[in-house]
Amino acid sequence: MSIITDAKGNVFESFHVVAESALETMTLESPLTHALTVVRQGDKVLLLFNKWRRNWELPGGLIEQGETARDCIMRELQEETNQSAANVVFKGLMKFDLQPSFHGPQWTEYGALFAGELMDWREFEANDEAEQVMLWCRESDIGPIAEIERKLIEFA
């Protein structure tokens, strides 16, 4: 049974708690393509407004050639939000069944989920991906937020 399906039909299929060190040697039936991070400051969560998808989401992105999942989230966090995290912990693997998009036909992929604590708040400037950032209390209505990402916060 899946965890959540969004309005587009993308499915957050399962969450697997494994050791971060296992990522280097694990054999998965689908590729590990990306990493996301839930960064908190107290009980608030850092979100960015993606200018292309027009919704709020967690920082993260595609794992580049030769990069670890941890390296990916640290790079993406800086690039997308101009923020840094401390006490970053690997939480587990997310499995997704995704609908056709500009990335290609329907496919299954894995992502790595991390959690950390926001270091000092830094000034943000809009960039190629993020229009704005915020610390969200998880109760206020901030507009569109990716349904799956809202659920992922619970796993971190």
C-alpha positions as CSV (number, residue, x, y, z in Angstrom):
1,M,0.0,0.0,0.0
2,S,1.4,3.4,-1.0
3,I,1.9,6.3,1.5
4,I,0.4,9.1,-0.6
5,T,-0.6,9.9,-4.2
6,D,-0.6,13.5,-5.4
7,A,-3.1,15.2,-7.7
8,K,-0.9,14.4,-10.7
9,G,-0.9,10.7,-9.9
10,N,2.7,10.6,-8.6
11,V,3.0,8.0,-5.8
12,F,5.2,8.1,-2.7
13,E,5.3,4.4,-2.6
14,S,7.4,3.5,0.4
15,F,10.0,4.7,2.9
16,H,13.0,2.5,3.9
17,V,15.2,3.1,6.9
18,V,18.7,2.0,6.0
19,A,22.2,3.1,7.1
20,E,23.6,6.0,5.0
21,S,26.8,3.9,4.4
22,A,24.6,1.3,2.7
23,L,23.8,3.8,-0.2
24,E,27.3,3.2,-1.7
25,T,26.8,-0.6,-2.0
26,M,23.0,-1.2,-2.2
27,T,21.5,-2.6,-5.3
28,L,18.1,-1.0,-6.0
29,E,15.7,-2.1,-8.7
30,S,15.4,1.6,-9.8
31,P,18.0,4.4,-9.7
32,L,18.8,6.7,-6.7
33,T,18.4,10.0,-8.5
34,H,17.9,12.7,-6.0
35,A,18.1,13.9,-2.4
36,L,15.8,16.1,-0.3
37,T,16.3,17.7,3.1
38,V,13.9,18.8,5.8
39,V,15.7,21.7,7.5
40,R,14.1,23.0,10.8
41,Q,14.5,26.0,13.0
42,G,12.6,25.2,16.1
43,D,9.3,23.8,14.9
44,K,9.4,25.6,11.6
45,V,10.5,24.0,8.3
46,L,12.5,25.7,5.5
47,L,10.6,25.7,2.2
48,L,11.4,27.3,-1.2
49,F,8.9,28.5,-3.8
50,N,9.8,26.8,-7.1
51,K,9.3,29.3,-9.8
52,W,8.7,26.6,-12.5
53,R,6.3,24.3,-10.6
54,R,4.7,27.2,-8.8
55,N,4.5,25.6,-5.4
56,W,6.4,25.4,-2.1
57,E,8.8,22.5,-1.7
58,L,11.7,21.1,0.2
59,P,15.3,22.0,-0.8
60,G,17.0,19.3,-2.8
61,G,17.7,18.1,-6.3
62,L,19.4,15.6,-8.6
63,I,22.5,13.9,-7.5
64,E,25.3,14.8,-9.9
65,Q,28.0,12.5,-11.3
66,G,30.5,11.6,-8.6
67,E,28.4,13.2,-5.8
68,T,27.0,11.5,-2.7
69,A,23.4,12.1,-1.7
70,R,24.7,14.1,1.3
71,D,26.9,16.2,-0.9
72,C,23.9,16.8,-3.1
73,I,21.6,18.1,-0.4
74,M,24.3,20.4,1.0
75,R,25.0,21.8,-2.5
76,E,21.3,22.2,-3.4
77,L,20.5,23.8,0.0
78,Q,23.1,26.4,-0.6
79,E,22.2,26.9,-4.3
80,E,18.5,27.1,-3.9
81,T,18.1,28.9,-0.5
82,N,21.5,30.4,0.4
83,Q,21.2,28.5,3.7
84,S,23.3,26.0,5.5
85,A,22.3,23.1,7.9
86,A,24.0,21.6,10.9
87,N,23.5,18.2,12.5
88,V,22.4,16.7,9.2
89,V,21.1,13.2,9.6
90,F,20.2,10.6,6.9
91,K,16.6,9.5,7.5
92,G,16.1,6.9,4.8
93,L,15.2,6.1,1.2
94,M,12.0,7.3,-0.5
95,K,10.6,5.2,-3.4
96,F,8.4,7.0,-6.0
97,D,6.3,5.9,-8.9
98,L,6.1,9.0,-11.1
99,Q,3.8,9.9,-13.9
100,P,5.1,11.0,-17.4
101,S,6.5,14.6,-17.4
102,F,9.1,16.6,-19.2
103,H,11.6,14.1,-17.6
104,G,10.2,11.3,-19.7
105,P,7.6,8.5,-19.5
106,Q,6.3,6.9,-16.3
107,W,9.1,5.7,-14.1
108,T,10.2,4.5,-10.6
109,E,13.0,6.1,-8.7
110,Y,14.5,6.4,-5.3
111,G,15.5,9.5,-3.3
112,A,17.5,10.0,-0.2
113,L,15.9,12.0,2.7
114,F,17.9,14.0,5.2
115,A,17.1,16.3,8.1
116,G,19.0,19.1,9.7
117,E,18.9,22.2,11.7
118,L,19.1,25.7,10.1
119,M,22.3,27.5,10.9
120,D,22.2,31.4,10.9
121,W,19.5,32.8,8.6
122,R,21.2,34.3,5.5
123,E,19.8,36.9,3.0
124,F,18.1,35.2,0.1
125,E,18.2,36.3,-3.6
126,A,15.9,34.8,-6.1
127,N,17.7,32.4,-8.5
128,D,17.0,30.1,-11.5
129,E,14.8,27.8,-9.4
130,A,13.7,29.5,-6.2
131,E,11.6,32.6,-6.2
132,Q,11.5,32.9,-2.4
133,V,12.1,31.0,0.8
134,M,10.4,30.9,4.1
135,L,10.3,29.2,7.5
136,W,6.9,27.5,7.6
137,C,5.1,26.7,10.9
138,R,3.2,23.9,9.1
139,E,-0.2,25.3,10.2
140,S,-0.5,28.5,8.2
141,D,-1.9,28.6,4.7
142,I,1.0,29.5,2.5
143,G,-0.6,28.5,-0.8
144,P,0.3,25.5,-3.0
145,I,2.7,23.1,-1.4
146,A,3.7,19.8,-3.0
147,E,1.5,17.1,-1.3
148,I,4.2,14.5,-1.3
149,E,6.7,16.9,0.2
150,R,4.2,17.9,3.0
151,K,4.1,14.2,3.8
152,L,7.9,13.8,3.7
153,I,8.2,16.3,6.5
154,E,6.6,13.7,8.8
155,F,9.5,11.2,8.0
156,A,12.2,13.6,9.1
